[in-house]
Amino acid sequence: MRAAVYTGNGRLEVQQIPVPEIGPGELLVKVHACGICHTDLKKVEHDLLPPPRVYGHETAGEVVKVGAGVEKFKVGDRVVAFHHIPCRNCFYCDRKLYAQCAGYKKVGITAGFEPAGGGFSQYIRIMDWIVRDGVLLIPDGVSYEVASFVEPVNTCHKAVVEMDPQPGDTVLIQGQGPIGLIFTMLVKRSGARIIATDTMEERLALARRFGATEAVDPRTTDVVALVKPMTEGRGVDQVFVAASAPGIVEEALRASRPGAKILLFAQTSDTERIELSGAGICKDERSLIGVYSASVDLQAESARLVLEGELPVADLVSHSLGLDKINEGIRMALHPDGKSLKIMVQPQRTS
């Protein structure tokens, strides 16, 4: 089969590699769509893991082989799969901190080599513990590209549940890339008023369409000056930091009121450093919150939001590319312009 193999130095190379062999309890899935995720980009750009690997974890496809003992799925089923599932029986799982579970950190989908998601290939092997708890059927009429949003929507839904915005709250969402726009869609459902920021007018236009009351470029609009008169001088109640840029968390602090919640969602690199006023957190009683990855508890609800069309995620897809153009897709995702948003890989395409 063909696969985009990460070979190091920020490059992926399309190679012929063996179709994975499956064992009891496992599935072989023909990949029809896989979104390029920001975590994939960081791993490629910064050479975070040693090659060779096949990345890609926002994966949807068709079951083509079923291992012995599998009863929930059959050949021909259309499925979406999570690449992490927690053990539900450890210190962290007991506290619902699933992303910190050692079992959760173990990747359960591979196209070959060290398991790394495998979605940038024509076929993936889904291991038994993922088959048991992390594979969902795609309803008729739902495209593979739409279904591939189930995992990223889950990660955002987890963060929104943690923040718990209320009707009447004013929420600042910094960054309106694919993740920031999903946050805008989800927070809109809470009844909160949304202020969105981004540097691209095309993304700001989508933010307004998805529910933002105000959508502004922070380079040309003083965000703090904007939000104060909207909140009787207090500042916003919550901030979702959905982008990573110098000074963005400090802006979140200045734009928020005492007692506000500030969510860090894009700060996933160990090398990133943030300098804040300690008194702005302690004396002003703000909560600085980190949320990462998906929640198994929200799997069904997140899937429903996507698969029943409650969230217009199809509007986020700007490009669909075959494997031969994956490096072009990586470049577009790393250096987006007004025309690029969510980049999809379709491994079965020949061009």
C-alpha positions as CSV (number, residue, x, y, z in Angstrom):
1,M,0.0,0.0,0.0
2,R,1.0,3.7,-0.3
3,A,1.7,5.7,2.9
4,A,3.1,9.1,3.7
5,V,6.0,8.0,5.9
6,Y,7.6,10.6,8.2
7,T,11.4,10.3,7.4
8,G,12.7,13.1,9.6
9,N,13.8,16.7,9.1
10,G,10.2,17.9,8.7
11,R,9.5,15.7,5.6
12,L,7.0,13.0,4.7
13,E,7.8,10.6,1.8
14,V,5.2,8.6,0.0
15,Q,6.4,5.0,0.0
16,Q,5.2,1.5,-0.7
17,I,4.9,-0.4,2.6
18,P,3.2,-3.6,3.6
19,V,-0.5,-3.6,4.4
20,P,-0.7,-4.2,8.2
21,E,-1.5,-7.6,9.4
22,I,-4.3,-7.8,12.0
23,G,-4.8,-10.2,14.9
24,P,-7.7,-11.4,17.0
25,G,-10.0,-8.6,18.1
26,E,-8.6,-6.2,15.5
27,L,-9.8,-4.4,12.4
28,L,-8.2,-3.5,9.1
29,V,-9.7,-0.3,7.8
30,K,-9.3,1.3,4.3
31,V,-8.7,5.0,5.0
32,H,-10.9,7.4,3.0
33,A,-10.3,10.6,4.9
34,C,-7.9,11.9,7.6
35,G,-7.6,15.5,8.7
36,I,-4.2,17.1,9.3
37,C,-4.1,18.1,13.0
38,H,-2.0,20.7,14.7
39,T,-0.4,18.0,16.8
40,D,0.7,16.2,13.7
41,L,2.2,19.5,12.4
42,K,4.2,20.0,15.6
43,K,5.6,16.5,15.5
44,V,6.7,16.9,11.8
45,E,7.9,20.5,12.1
46,H,9.9,20.0,15.3
47,D,11.0,16.4,14.7
48,L,9.5,15.4,18.1
49,L,9.5,11.7,17.5
50,P,12.1,9.5,15.7
51,P,11.3,8.3,12.2
52,P,10.0,6.3,10.5
53,R,6.3,6.7,11.4
54,V,3.0,7.2,9.7
55,Y,1.1,10.1,11.3
56,G,-2.6,11.0,11.0
57,H,-5.2,10.3,13.6
58,E,-8.5,12.1,12.6
59,T,-9.4,9.0,10.6
60,A,-12.5,7.7,8.9
61,G,-12.7,4.7,6.6
62,E,-14.2,1.3,5.6
63,V,-13.7,-2.0,7.4
64,V,-12.1,-4.5,5.0
65,K,-11.0,-7.3,7.4
66,V,-12.3,-8.4,10.8
67,G,-10.2,-10.2,13.3
68,A,-11.3,-13.3,15.2
69,G,-13.7,-12.6,18.0
70,V,-14.9,-9.2,16.7
71,E,-18.7,-9.1,16.8
72,K,-19.5,-5.3,16.8
73,F,-18.2,-4.7,13.2
74,K,-18.3,-6.4,9.9
75,V,-16.7,-6.0,6.5
76,G,-18.2,-3.0,4.7
77,D,-19.0,-1.0,7.8
78,R,-18.1,2.7,7.6
79,V,-16.3,3.8,10.8
80,V,-14.4,6.5,12.6
81,A,-11.8,5.6,15.1
82,F,-10.1,7.2,18.1
83,H,-6.4,6.4,18.5
84,H,-6.3,6.7,22.3
85,I,-8.6,5.0,24.8
86,P,-8.0,5.0,28.6
87,C,-7.8,2.0,30.8
88,R,-10.5,3.4,33.1
89,N,-8.9,1.6,36.0
90,C,-6.0,3.7,37.2
91,F,-5.3,6.7,39.5
92,Y,-5.9,9.2,36.6
93,C,-8.9,7.5,35.2
94,D,-10.6,7.4,38.6
95,R,-10.3,11.2,38.5
96,K,-11.4,11.4,34.8
97,L,-8.0,12.8,33.8
98,Y,-8.0,10.3,30.9
99,A,-5.3,12.0,28.9
100,Q,-2.8,11.4,31.7
101,C,-3.5,7.6,31.8
102,A,-0.6,5.5,30.8
103,G,-2.9,3.3,28.7
104,Y,-4.4,6.3,27.0
105,K,-0.9,7.5,26.0
106,K,-0.4,4.2,24.1
107,V,-1.4,4.7,20.5
108,G,-3.7,1.9,19.3
109,I,-3.8,2.5,15.5
110,T,-0.9,2.0,13.1
111,A,-0.1,1.7,9.5
112,G,3.2,0.1,10.3
113,F,6.4,1.1,12.2
114,E,5.9,2.5,15.7
115,P,2.1,3.2,16.2
116,A,1.5,6.9,15.5
117,G,-2.1,7.0,14.2
118,G,-1.5,5.8,10.6
119,G,-4.2,7.8,8.9
120,F,-1.8,9.2,6.2
121,S,-1.9,5.8,4.6
122,Q,-4.3,3.6,2.6
123,Y,-4.9,1.1,5.3
124,I,-4.7,1.1,9.1
125,R,-4.7,-1.7,11.8
126,I,-6.9,-0.9,14.7
127,M,-5.9,-2.8,17.8
128,D,-8.2,-4.7,20.1
129,W,-8.7,-2.2,22.9
130,I,-9.6,0.5,20.4
131,V,-12.0,-1.8,18.6
132,R,-13.8,-2.4,21.9
133,D,-14.3,1.2,23.0
134,G,-13.0,3.6,20.3
135,V,-14.6,2.8,17.0
136,L,-18.0,4.3,15.9
137,L,-20.2,3.6,13.0
138,I,-20.8,6.4,10.4
139,P,-24.4,6.7,9.5
140,D,-25.5,6.6,5.9
141,G,-25.4,9.9,4.2
142,V,-22.5,11.3,6.3
143,S,-19.3,11.8,4.3
144,Y,-15.9,10.4,5.5
145,E,-14.5,13.9,5.7
146,V,-17.3,15.0,8.0
147,A,-17.0,11.9,10.1
148,S,-13.2,12.5,10.6
149,F,-14.2,15.6,12.7
150,V,-15.5,13.3,15.5
151,E,-12.1,13.2,17.3
152,P,-11.2,16.9,17.1
153,V,-14.7,18.0,18.1
154,N,-14.4,15.7,21.1
155,T,-11.3,17.5,22.2
156,C,-13.0,20.9,21.9
157,H,-16.2,19.6,23.6
158,K,-14.2,18.4,26.5
159,A,-12.7,21.9,27.0
160,V,-16.1,23.6,26.7
161,V,-17.6,21.2,29.3
162,E,-14.7,22.0,31.6
163,M,-15.1,25.8,31.2
164,D,-18.9,25.5,31.4
165,P,-19.9,28.9,29.8
166,Q,-23.3,30.2,30.8
167,P,-26.0,32.3,29.2
168,G,-25.0,35.9,29.8
169,D,-21.3,35.2,29.9
170,T,-19.0,37.0,27.6
171,V,-16.3,34.7,26.1
172,L,-13.2,35.6,24.2
173,I,-11.9,33.0,21.7
174,Q,-8.4,33.8,20.5
175,G,-7.7,32.2,17.2
176,Q,-10.2,31.1,14.6
177,G,-8.4,28.3,12.9
178,P,-10.3,25.0,12.7
179,I,-10.1,24.5,16.4
180,G,-11.1,28.0,17.3
181,L,-14.0,27.9,14.9
182,I,-15.2,24.6,16.5
183,F,-15.0,26.4,19.9
184,T,-17.1,29.2,18.5
185,M,-19.7,26.7,17.3
186,L,-19.8,24.9,20.6
187,V,-19.8,28.0,22.9
188,K,-22.6,29.5,20.8
189,R,-24.8,26.6,21.9
190,S,-24.4,27.7,25.6
191,G,-26.0,31.1,25.0
192,A,-22.8,33.0,25.9
193,R,-21.8,36.1,23.9
194,I,-18.7,35.5,21.8
195,I,-15.8,37.8,20.9
196,A,-13.5,36.1,18.3
197,T,-10.0,37.2,17.2
198,D,-7.9,36.2,14.3
199,T,-5.5,37.8,11.8
200,M,-7.4,36.6,8.7
201,E,-10.6,38.3,7.6
202,E,-11.9,35.1,5.9
203,R,-11.7,33.3,9.3
204,L,-13.3,36.2,11.1
205,A,-16.2,36.1,8.6
206,L,-16.7,32.4,9.4
207,A,-16.6,33.2,13.1
208,R,-19.4,35.7,12.7
209,R,-21.4,33.1,10.7
210,F,-20.9,30.5,13.4
211,G,-22.1,32.8,16.2
212,A,-19.5,35.4,17.2
213,T,-21.0,38.8,18.2
214,E,-17.7,40.5,17.4
215,A,-14.8,39.2,15.3
216,V,-11.7,41.4,15.1
217,D,-8.1,41.4,14.1
218,P,-6.0,41.9,17.2
219,R,-3.3,43.6,15.2
220,T,-5.6,46.5,14.3
221,T,-8.1,46.4,17.2
222,D,-7.3,46.8,20.8
223,V,-9.0,43.7,22.2
224,V,-8.9,44.9,25.8
225,A,-10.4,48.3,24.9
226,L,-13.1,46.5,22.9
227,V,-14.2,44.2,25.6
228,K,-14.3,46.6,28.6
229,P,-17.3,48.7,27.5
230,M,-19.1,45.4,26.5
231,T,-18.7,44.1,30.1
232,E,-19.3,47.3,32.2
233,G,-15.6,47.7,32.5
234,R,-14.9,44.3,34.1
235,G,-13.5,42.2,31.2
236,V,-14.6,38.9,29.8
237,D,-15.8,36.0,31.9
238,Q,-13.8,33.3,30.0
239,V,-11.0,33.1,27.5
240,F,-10.3,30.2,25.1
241,V,-6.7,30.5,24.0
242,A,-6.9,28.5,20.7
243,A,-3.7,29.9,19.1
244,S,-0.1,30.1,20.0
245,A,1.6,33.4,19.6
246,P,3.9,35.7,21.6
247,G,1.8,37.7,24.1
248,I,-1.5,35.9,23.5
249,V,-1.9,34.6,27.0
250,E,-0.9,37.9,28.5
251,E,-3.6,39.5,26.4
252,A,-6.1,36.9,27.7
253,L,-5.2,38.0,31.3
254,R,-5.6,41.7,30.5
255,A,-8.9,41.2,28.7
256,S,-10.5,39.1,31.4
257,R,-12.1,40.1,34.7
258,P,-11.1,39.1,38.2
259,G,-12.4,35.6,38.8
260,A,-12.3,34.7,35.1
261,K,-11.4,31.3,33.6
262,I,-8.6,31.2,31.0
263,L,-8.2,28.0,29.0
264,L,-4.9,27.1,27.4
265,F,-5.6,24.7,24.5
266,A,-2.8,25.4,21.9
267,Q,0.2,25.5,24.2
268,T,1.3,21.9,23.7
269,S,5.0,22.3,23.1
270,D,7.4,21.8,26.1
271,T,9.6,24.6,24.7
272,E,6.9,27.3,24.9
273,R,7.2,29.7,27.8
274,I,4.6,32.1,29.1
275,E,5.3,35.1,31.4
276,L,2.4,36.4,33.4
277,S,1.7,38.6,36.4
278,G,1.4,36.3,39.4
279,A,-0.9,38.8,41.1
280,G,-3.1,38.7,38.0
281,I,-3.8,35.0,38.8
282,C,-3.5,35.0,42.6
283,K,-4.8,38.3,43.8
284,D,-7.4,38.6,41.1
285,E,-8.5,35.0,41.6
286,R,-8.4,33.9,38.0
287,S,-8.3,30.2,37.1
288,L,-5.7,29.1,34.5
289,I,-6.9,25.8,33.0
290,G,-5.3,23.3,30.8
291,V,-7.3,20.7,28.7
292,Y,-5.8,18.2,26.3
293,S,-7.0,15.5,24.0
294,A,-10.3,13.6,24.0
295,S,-12.6,12.3,26.7
296,V,-14.1,8.8,26.4
297,D,-17.1,10.1,28.5
298,L,-18.0,12.6,25.7
299,Q,-17.5,10.2,22.8
300,A,-21.2,9.6,22.1
301,E,-22.3,13.2,22.5
302,S,-19.4,14.5,20.4
303,A,-20.2,12.0,17.7
304,R,-23.8,13.0,17.7
305,L,-22.9,16.7,17.2
306,V,-20.9,15.8,14.1
307,L,-22.8,12.9,12.6
308,E,-26.3,14.4,13.0
309,G,-25.1,17.7,11.5
310,E,-25.6,19.9,14.5
311,L,-22.2,21.5,13.9
312,P,-21.4,22.7,10.4
313,V,-17.9,21.2,10.3
314,A,-18.0,20.6,6.5
315,D,-17.7,24.3,6.1
316,L,-14.2,24.1,7.7
317,V,-12.7,22.0,4.9
318,S,-10.8,24.1,2.5
319,H,-8.6,21.5,0.7
320,S,-8.8,17.7,0.0
321,L,-5.5,16.2,-1.2
322,G,-4.2,12.8,-2.2
323,L,-1.1,11.4,-0.6
324,D,1.2,12.7,-3.3
325,K,0.4,16.2,-2.2
326,I,0.7,15.7,1.5
327,N,3.8,17.9,1.9
328,E,1.9,20.6,0.2
329,G,-0.9,20.1,2.7
330,I,1.5,20.2,5.6
331,R,2.9,23.5,4.3
332,M,-0.5,25.0,3.9
333,A,-1.5,24.0,7.4
334,L,1.7,25.3,8.9
335,H,1.5,28.6,6.9
336,P,-2.2,29.2,6.4
337,D,-3.6,32.0,4.3
338,G,-7.1,33.3,3.8
339,K,-7.9,30.4,1.4
340,S,-6.7,27.5,3.6
341,L,-8.4,26.1,6.7
342,K,-8.9,22.4,7.4
343,I,-6.7,20.3,5.1
344,M,-8.0,16.7,4.4
345,V,-5.9,13.8,3.1
346,Q,-7.7,11.2,1.0
347,P,-5.3,8.3,0.7
348,Q,-7.2,6.4,-1.9
349,R,-6.8,9.3,-4.4
350,T,-4.2,8.9,-7.1
351,S,-3.4,12.6,-7.4
